[in-house]
């Protein structure tokens, strides 16, 4: 049996690398979180995008965050800045 462990985004160290393939839940309403997948953007090597996975909204882009160039990941501090004011959780695959 596999259990998913979700961590509050605010609990992650600022210098933690956040790779494509990471799932993020954003709670705009306490009972109905939106789930996103951090993914690469075709033709854009400077940023990663948040692609919605939630039924009814799947495929919509929730935003983009800058990579920590020349690396192929973003830093947690960049994600935290993007999500300022929103309760959110992260799941590392």
N, CA, C and O atoms as a DFTB+ gen file, in Angstrom:
372 C
 N C O
     1  1       0.839      -1.188       0.000
     2  2       0.000       0.000       0.000
     3  2       0.882       1.248       0.000
     4  3       1.814       1.358       0.797
     5  1       0.587       2.166      -0.879
     6  2       1.347       3.407      -0.976
     7  2       0.559       4.532      -0.332
     8  3      -0.632       4.692      -0.598
     9  1       1.211       5.304       0.507
    10  2       0.572       6.475       1.095
    11  2       1.315       7.709       0.637
    12  3       2.545       7.736       0.619
    13  1       0.576       8.710       0.275
    14  2       1.183       9.961      -0.159
    15  2       1.385      10.854       1.050
    16  3       0.474      11.030       1.859
    17  1       2.572      11.414       1.175
    18  2       2.880      12.325       2.268
    19  2       2.922      13.745       1.705
    20  3       3.730      14.065       0.834
    21  1       2.042      14.572       2.219
    22  2       1.981      15.971       1.799
    23  2       2.577      16.826       2.904
    24  3       2.301      16.603       4.083
    25  1       3.392      17.802       2.530
    26  2       4.075      18.696       3.459
    27  2       3.651      20.121       3.142
    28  3       3.519      20.491       1.976
    29  1       3.436      20.923       4.183
    30  2       3.130      22.332       3.940
    31  2       4.321      22.972       3.232
    32  3       5.470      22.745       3.613
    33  1       4.051      23.760       2.217
    34  2       5.113      24.412       1.450
    35  2       5.980      25.273       2.367
    36  3       7.196      25.337       2.188
    37  1       5.373      25.927       3.335
    38  2       6.128      26.806       4.239
    39  2       7.145      26.052       5.093
    40  3       8.071      26.670       5.618
    41  1       7.001      24.750       5.248
    42  2       7.917      23.954       6.068
    43  2       9.182      23.529       5.328
    44  3      10.107      23.004       5.947
    45  1       9.236      23.746       4.032
    46  2      10.385      23.334       3.222
    47  2      11.466      24.409       3.291
    48  3      11.169      25.604       3.283
    49  1      12.720      23.971       3.358
    50  2      13.855      24.898       3.363
    51  2      13.897      25.671       2.047
    52  3      13.639      25.106       0.984
    53  1      14.224      26.964       2.118
    54  2      14.231      27.823       0.928
    55  2      15.129      27.311      -0.194
    56  3      14.813      27.510      -1.367
    57  1      16.224      26.666       0.132
    58  2      17.175      26.212      -0.886
    59  2      16.876      24.802      -1.404
    60  3      17.653      24.259      -2.189
    61  1      15.759      24.204      -0.973
    62  2      15.369      22.864      -1.427
    63  2      15.045      22.912      -2.924
    64  3      14.258      23.757      -3.353
    65  1      15.640      22.017      -3.726
    66  2      15.292      21.988      -5.153
    67  2      13.898      21.393      -5.360
    68  3      13.538      20.390      -4.743
    69  1      13.135      22.022      -6.226
    70  2      11.792      21.561      -6.587
    71  2      11.848      21.188      -8.066
    72  3      11.974      22.048      -8.937
    73  1      11.754      19.896      -8.326
    74  2      11.911      19.367      -9.677
    75  2      10.581      19.229     -10.413
    76  3       9.521      19.167      -9.791
    77  1      10.647      19.182     -11.733
    78  2       9.473      18.831     -12.536
    79  2       9.012      17.452     -12.071
    80  3       9.831      16.586     -11.763
    81  1       7.704      17.257     -12.023
    82  2       7.132      16.003     -11.543
    83  2       6.621      16.108     -10.123
    84  3       5.971      15.186      -9.630
    85  1       6.904      17.220      -9.456
    86  2       6.423      17.454      -8.097
    87  2       4.963      17.883      -8.146
    88  3       4.574      18.688      -8.992
    89  1       4.145      17.334      -7.224
    90  2       2.733      17.725      -7.141
    91  2       2.552      18.776      -6.056
    92  3       3.202      18.729      -5.012
    93  1       1.659      19.723      -6.319
    94  2       1.379      20.806      -5.383
    95  2      -0.126      20.961      -5.263
    96  3      -0.835      21.019      -6.267
    97  1      -0.610      21.029      -4.028
    98  2      -2.030      21.297      -3.765
    99  2      -2.163      22.727      -3.275
   100  3      -1.427      23.172      -2.395
   101  1      -3.112      23.433      -3.860
   102  2      -3.392      24.805      -3.447
   103  2      -4.830      24.850      -2.952
   104  3      -5.763      24.481      -3.664
   105  1      -4.986      25.310      -1.715
   106  2      -6.301      25.383      -1.084
   107  2      -6.818      26.812      -1.158
   108  3      -6.374      27.689      -0.417
   109  1      -7.761      27.029      -2.060
   110  2      -8.423      28.329      -2.081
   111  2      -9.704      28.243      -1.273
   112  3     -10.151      29.231      -0.690
   113  1     -10.287      27.063      -1.241
   114  2     -11.397      26.745      -0.359
   115  2     -10.931      25.531       0.433
   116  3     -10.381      24.596      -0.149
   117  1     -11.137      25.525       1.732
   118  2     -10.576      24.491       2.593
   119  2     -10.903      23.074       2.132
   120  3     -10.065      22.182       2.268
   121  1     -12.090      22.845       1.594
   122  2     -12.508      21.495       1.252
   123  2     -12.213      21.097      -0.186
   124  3     -12.292      19.914      -0.515
   125  1     -11.880      22.032      -1.038
   126  2     -11.695      21.732      -2.456
   127  2     -10.337      22.203      -2.963
   128  3     -10.258      23.225      -3.645
   129  1      -9.261      21.472      -2.641
   130  2      -7.960      21.904      -3.142
   131  2      -7.821      21.633      -4.638
   132  3      -8.446      20.722      -5.180
   133  1      -7.005      22.426      -5.279
   134  2      -6.655      22.201      -6.673
   135  2      -5.280      21.550      -6.662
   136  3      -4.384      21.997      -5.945
   137  1      -5.111      20.500      -7.451
   138  2      -3.837      19.802      -7.494
   139  2      -3.138      20.114      -8.816
   140  3      -3.749      20.077      -9.884
   141  1      -1.844      20.422      -8.721
   142  2      -1.047      20.809      -9.875
   143  2       0.198      19.934      -9.979
   144  3       0.668      19.377      -8.986
   145  1       0.716      19.825     -11.182
   146  2       1.964      19.126     -11.442
   147  2       2.954      20.149     -11.983
   148  3       2.644      20.882     -12.922
   149  1       4.133      20.198     -11.397
   150  2       5.177      21.076     -11.899
   151  2       5.815      20.389     -13.095
   152  3       6.275      19.252     -12.985
   153  1       5.847      21.064     -14.235
   154  2       6.339      20.425     -15.450
   155  2       7.167      21.390     -16.294
   156  3       7.120      22.608     -16.119
   157  1       7.927      20.796     -17.218
   158  2       8.723      21.599     -18.141
   159  2       7.806      22.267     -19.162
   160  3       6.692      21.806     -19.410
   161  1       8.289      23.353     -19.747
   162  2       7.558      24.092     -20.780
   163  2       8.312      23.912     -22.092
   164  3       9.488      24.260     -22.195
   165  1       7.628      23.370     -23.087
   166  2       8.255      23.184     -24.396
   167  2       8.703      24.533     -24.958
   168  3       7.907      25.465     -25.070
   169  1       9.959      24.622     -25.301
   170  2      10.486      25.844     -25.901
   171  2      10.872      26.924     -24.905
   172  3      11.278      28.012     -25.313
   173  1      10.755      26.651     -23.602
   174  2      11.110      27.641     -22.580
   175  2      11.971      26.942     -21.536
   176  3      11.454      26.208     -20.693
   177  1      13.248      27.161     -21.588
   178  2      14.148      26.484     -20.659
   179  2      14.421      27.287     -19.387
   180  3      15.225      26.867     -18.555
   181  1      13.763      28.433     -19.227
   182  2      13.999      29.295     -18.069
   183  2      12.988      29.108     -16.945
   184  3      13.233      29.547     -15.821
   185  1      11.850      28.462     -17.228
   186  2      10.779      28.373     -16.242
   187  2      10.155      26.978     -16.216
   188  3      10.337      26.180     -17.135
   189  1       9.418      26.706     -15.145
   190  2       8.595      25.516     -15.011
   191  2       7.154      25.980     -14.859
   192  3       6.908      27.080     -14.365
   193  1       6.195      25.152     -15.280
   194  2       4.792      25.561     -15.175
   195  2       4.031      24.659     -14.222
   196  3       4.370      23.490     -14.035
   197  1       2.999      25.225     -13.630
   198  2       2.070      24.476     -12.796
   199  2       0.869      24.114     -13.652
   200  3       0.086      24.984     -14.034
   201  1       0.724      22.829     -13.955
   202  2      -0.367      22.332     -14.788
   203  2      -1.398      21.670     -13.898
   204  3      -1.062      20.780     -13.116
   205  1      -2.649      22.091     -14.006
   206  2      -3.712      21.578     -13.149
   207  2      -4.026      20.120     -13.473
   208  3      -4.102      19.732     -14.639
   209  1      -4.207      19.316     -12.418
   210  2      -4.584      17.909     -12.544
   211  2      -6.015      17.652     -12.081
   212  3      -6.542      16.558     -12.286
   213  1      -6.649      18.642     -11.460
   214  2      -7.971      18.485     -10.875
   215  2      -9.039      18.360     -11.951
   216  3      -9.077      19.137     -12.905
   217  1      -9.917      17.355     -11.778
   218  2     -10.986      17.120     -12.746
   219  2     -11.802      18.388     -12.967
   220  3     -12.137      19.096     -12.018
   221  1     -12.111      18.661     -14.202
   222  2     -12.859      19.856     -14.580
   223  2     -11.967      21.036     -14.914
   224  3     -12.388      21.956     -15.615
   225  1     -10.746      21.016     -14.423
   226  2      -9.779      22.087     -14.695
   227  2      -8.484      21.537     -15.276
   228  3      -7.564      22.300     -15.573
   229  1      -8.405      20.221     -15.439
   230  2      -7.172      19.558     -15.865
   231  2      -6.629      20.158     -17.152
   232  3      -7.370      20.402     -18.104
   233  1      -5.338      20.388     -17.163
   234  2      -4.667      20.942     -18.331
   235  2      -4.485      22.445     -18.270
   236  3      -3.639      22.990     -18.979
   237  1      -5.259      23.128     -17.439
   238  2      -5.104      24.573     -17.310
   239  2      -3.777      24.891     -16.628
   240  3      -3.320      24.148     -15.759
   241  1      -3.176      25.983     -17.026
   242  2      -1.909      26.410     -16.461
   243  2      -2.198      27.357     -15.292
   244  3      -2.888      28.364     -15.445
   245  1      -1.655      27.010     -14.124
   246  2      -1.869      27.821     -12.930
   247  2      -0.830      28.907     -12.758
   248  3      -1.004      29.814     -11.943
   249  1       0.240      28.823     -13.512
   250  2       1.297      29.823     -13.425
   251  2       2.635      29.223     -13.798
   252  3       2.741      28.030     -14.082
   253  1       3.646      30.058     -13.796
   254  2       5.002      29.616     -14.090
   255  2       5.930      30.146     -13.003
   256  3       5.703      31.216     -12.439
   257  1       6.984      29.376     -12.719
   258  2       8.001      29.830     -11.773
   259  2       9.372      29.681     -12.424
   260  3       9.608      28.778     -13.228
   261  1      10.259      30.584     -12.057
   262  2      11.600      30.600     -12.644
   263  2      12.439      29.445     -12.118
   264  3      12.370      29.085     -10.942
   265  1      13.228      28.876     -13.015
   266  2      14.205      27.871     -12.611
   267  2      15.391      28.561     -11.943
   268  3      15.608      29.758     -12.132
   269  1      16.141      27.815     -11.176
   270  2      17.385      28.282     -10.580
   271  2      18.505      27.986     -11.581
   272  3      19.293      27.059     -11.394
   273  1      18.559      28.787     -12.640
   274  2      19.510      28.548     -13.730
   275  2      20.949      28.595     -13.228
   276  3      21.265      29.417     -12.368
   277  1      21.813      27.751     -13.732
   278  2      21.677      26.878     -14.886
   279  2      21.054      25.523     -14.558
   280  3      21.054      24.628     -15.403
   281  1      20.528      25.358     -13.356
   282  2      19.920      24.085     -12.959
   283  2      18.580      23.883     -13.654
   284  3      18.001      24.822     -14.199
   285  1      18.101      22.656     -13.627
   286  2      16.823      22.319     -14.255
   287  2      15.706      22.203     -13.219
   288  3      14.716      21.510     -13.455
   289  1      15.849      22.862     -12.095
   290  2      14.846      22.864     -11.041
   291  2      14.644      24.287     -10.543
   292  3      15.438      25.183     -10.827
   293  1      13.559      24.474      -9.793
   294  2      13.299      25.746      -9.123
   295  2      13.657      25.574      -7.653
   296  3      13.746      24.449      -7.161
   297  1      13.859      26.666      -6.962
   298  2      14.104      26.604      -5.532
   299  2      12.789      26.800      -4.775
   300  3      11.874      27.470      -5.253
   301  1      12.717      26.207      -3.597
   302  2      11.509      26.324      -2.784
   303  2      11.167      27.783      -2.504
   304  3       9.989      28.137      -2.457
   305  1      12.165      28.632      -2.318
   306  2      11.870      30.043      -2.035
   307  2      11.118      30.697      -3.196
   308  3      10.280      31.570      -2.968
   309  1      11.401      30.294      -4.427
   310  2      10.690      30.827      -5.594
   311  2       9.242      30.360      -5.586
   312  3       8.331      31.144      -5.855
   313  1       9.026      29.076      -5.275
   314  2       7.670      28.543      -5.189
   315  2       6.900      29.221      -4.063
   316  3       5.732      29.570      -4.236
   317  1       7.540      29.412      -2.915
   318  2       6.897      30.075      -1.772
   319  2       6.456      31.495      -2.136
   320  3       5.362      31.925      -1.771
   321  1       7.308      32.210      -2.851
   322  2       6.962      33.574      -3.271
   323  2       5.744      33.553      -4.183
   324  3       4.845      34.381      -4.039
   325  1       5.711      32.608      -5.123
   326  2       4.580      32.483      -6.042
   327  2       3.282      32.186      -5.279
   328  3       2.217      32.683      -5.644
   329  1       3.375      31.379      -4.223
   330  2       2.192      30.945      -3.477
   331  2       1.894      31.801      -2.242
   332  3       1.085      31.396      -1.408
   333  1       2.514      32.951      -2.105
   334  2       2.319      33.816      -0.951
   335  2       0.833      34.061      -0.697
   336  3       0.086      34.440      -1.599
   337  1       0.424      33.836       0.548
   338  2      -0.964      34.075       0.940
   339  2      -1.897      32.913       0.723
   340  3      -3.062      32.981       1.115
   341  1      -1.415      31.835       0.103
   342  2      -2.255      30.661      -0.152
   343  2      -1.759      29.475       0.669
   344  3      -0.560      29.194       0.695
   345  1      -2.670      28.782       1.334
   346  2      -2.262      27.556       2.021
   347  2      -2.008      26.513       0.942
   348  3      -2.868      26.262       0.097
   349  1      -0.843      25.916       0.971
   350  2      -0.490      24.941      -0.051
   351  2       0.370      23.826       0.533
   352  3       1.042      23.998       1.550
   353  1       0.329      22.687      -0.134
   354  2       1.091      21.519       0.281
   355  2       1.844      20.980      -0.930
   356  3       1.478      21.234      -2.078
   357  1       2.905      20.232      -0.644
   358  2       3.732      19.692      -1.712
   359  2       3.948      18.196      -1.479
   360  3       4.034      17.735      -0.340
   361  1       4.031      17.460      -2.570
   362  2       4.299      16.023      -2.517
   363  2       5.439      15.724      -3.455
   364  3       5.332      15.924      -4.665
   365  1       6.547      15.235      -2.888
   366  2       7.702      14.866      -3.699
   367  2       7.530      13.428      -4.148
   368  3       7.286      12.549      -3.321
   369  1       7.653      13.171      -5.437
   370  2       7.542      11.819      -5.981
   371  2       8.798      11.043      -5.688
   372  3       8.904       9.876      -6.065
